[in-house]
C-alpha cells in the first residue's frame, strides 16, 4: 500500500483518554454501563462505529459516482457489538444503510454490496469479524 495519509492516536486504556497526534481528537474514555463502567466517556466501540460509518458512507459516494447513481440522501449507521468469543472478546457489526426511494431494490443492493467490497474498513474487517449489511 502507498499511504496517502496516516492518522495517529494514543490511548491509555478503556478508563483514560484518547488523543490524536494533531489534537483534533481528545476524548475521555470510559467503560459503558453494560460492561460495568460509569459511561462517562466514549469507548472504543463507539469510535470504531463512527469511523466505519463515515468511511462506508464516503465509499458509497465514490461507488455511486462510478455507478452513476445519486447517494446524497443516503446515510449509514454502524452498530458495533462486543462480546465473549472463546477465551477472549470479539466484535460484530451491523451496517444499516438508509437509501432514498430512488435507490430501492436491485440498484440499492448492488450499490451496498459494491461499497462493502470497496470500503477500506470493510476490507480490513473481512474474514475477521461478522459484518451484516441491512438496507433500510
C-alpha positions in Angstrom: 0.0 0.0 0.0 1.2 3.5 -0.8 0.0 5.6 2.2 -1.7 8.9 1.3 -2.5 9.8 4.9 -1.6 8.4 8.4 -3.6 9.1 11.5 -2.0 8.6 14.9 -3.7 8.5 18.3 -2.6 7.5 21.7 -4.8 5.9 24.4 -4.1 4.5 27.9 -7.0 2.0 28.2 -10.7 2.0 28.4 -10.7 4.2 31.5 -8.5 7.1 30.4 -8.1 9.4 27.3 -7.7 9.0 23.6 -5.8 11.9 21.9 -4.8 12.2 18.3 -1.4 13.5 17.3 -2.8 16.7 15.9 -5.1 17.3 18.9 -8.3 17.2 16.9 -9.4 14.2 19.0 -9.1 14.5 22.7 -11.7 12.4 24.5 -12.3 10.8 27.9 -12.7 7.1 27.7 -15.0 5.0 30.0 -16.4 1.6 30.1 -20.1 1.6 29.1 -22.5 0.7 31.9 -23.3 -2.6 30.0 -19.7 -3.7 30.7 -19.7 -2.4 34.3 -18.4 1.1 33.8 -19.9 4.5 34.5 -20.3 5.5 30.9 -18.9 9.0 31.5 -16.8 8.9 28.3 -16.7 7.4 24.9 -15.5 3.9 24.3 -13.6 2.1 21.5 -16.7 0.5 20.1 -18.3 4.0 19.6 -15.2 5.3 18.0 -15.0 2.3 15.7 -18.7 2.7 14.8 -18.2 6.4 13.9 -15.2 5.7 11.8 -16.7 2.7 10.0 -20.0 4.5 9.3 -18.1 7.6 7.9 -15.8 5.5 5.8 -18.6 3.4 4.4 -20.7 6.5 3.6 -17.8 8.1 1.8 -17.0 4.8 -0.1 -20.7 4.7 -1.1 -20.5 8.1 -2.6 -17.4 7.1 -4.6 -19.1 3.9 -5.8 -22.3 5.8 -6.5 -20.3 8.1 -8.8 -18.9 5.1 -10.7 -22.4 3.6 -11.0 -23.8 7.0 -11.9 -26.4 7.0 -9.1 -27.0 9.8 -6.6 -26.2 8.8 -3.0 -26.5 12.3 -1.4 -29.6 11.3 0.6 -28.2 8.0 1.8 -26.9 7.5 5.4 -25.1 4.8 7.2 -25.3 3.7 10.8 -22.7 1.2 12.1 -23.7 -0.8 15.2 -20.6 -2.3 16.8 -21.1 -5.0 19.4 -18.5 -6.5 21.7 -19.0 -9.9 23.3 -17.3 -13.0 24.5 -15.6 -15.0 21.8 -13.9 -18.2 23.1 -11.3 -17.2 25.7 -11.5 -13.5 24.8 -13.7 -11.0 23.2 -14.8 -10.3 19.6 -16.6 -7.7 17.6 -19.6 -7.8 15.3 -21.0 -5.1 13.1 -24.4 -4.4 11.6 -24.2 -1.8 8.9 -27.6 -0.1 8.5 -27.7 1.7 5.1 -30.7 4.0 4.6 -31.3 4.6 0.9 -33.7 7.0 -0.7 -36.6 5.5 -2.6 -34.8 6.2 -5.9 -32.2 3.5 -4.9 -34.7 0.9 -3.7 -34.4 -2.7 -5.0 -31.7 -4.2 -7.1 -29.8 -0.9 -7.7 -29.5 -0.2 -4.0 -28.5 -3.8 -3.3 -25.7 -3.7 -5.9 -24.6 -0.3 -4.6 -24.3 -1.5 -1.0 -22.5 -4.8 -2.0 -20.1 -2.9 -4.2 -19.5 -0.4 -1.4 -18.7 -3.2 1.0 -16.2 -4.6 -1.4 -14.6 -1.1 -1.9 -14.6 0.4 1.7 -11.2 0.2 3.4 -12.9 -0.6 6.8 -14.8 -3.4 5.2 -11.6 -4.7 3.6 -9.8 -4.6 7.0 -12.6 -6.4 8.8 -13.3 -9.0 6.1 -12.8 -12.5 7.5 -12.0 -11.1 11.0 -15.4 -10.0 12.3 -19.0 -10.6 11.2 -20.5 -7.7 9.2 -24.2 -7.8 8.4 -25.5 -5.4 5.7 -29.0 -4.2 6.3 -30.7 -1.9 3.7 -33.5 0.3 5.0 
